[in-house]
Amino acid sequence: MWARYLAAAVLGLPLSVGLIGLVALAWPGNQEVTTLPGVMMAFPVWIAVMVLAFVFKNALRAWLWLGGATLVCFGLLYGLKLLGWIEVQA
């Protein structure tokens, strides 16, 4: 059980940040307007991802699924930014 707690604590925040980042950067419109709703959704998404760690039958599956999803999210962010499909406005 402790391994699931650790998976939720360690991988929950990066996965939720990756998911919110994908949605926020891909959302149409001005980023100055869409940033606040994204920040407000970060906490509920983080809690949902942490709860997701306890859905799996064992801790290894939780680590693999949450870790894989985190890698996919940040890989998508990096790849879409490299392709020029999304951009961070300064």
Protein Blocks (a to p, Z undefined) as FASTA:
>chain_A
ZZmmmmmmmmmmmmmmmmmmmmmmmpgcjfklmmmmmmmmmmmmmmmmmmmmmmpmblkl
mmmmmmmmmmmmmmmmmmmmmnopaccdZZ
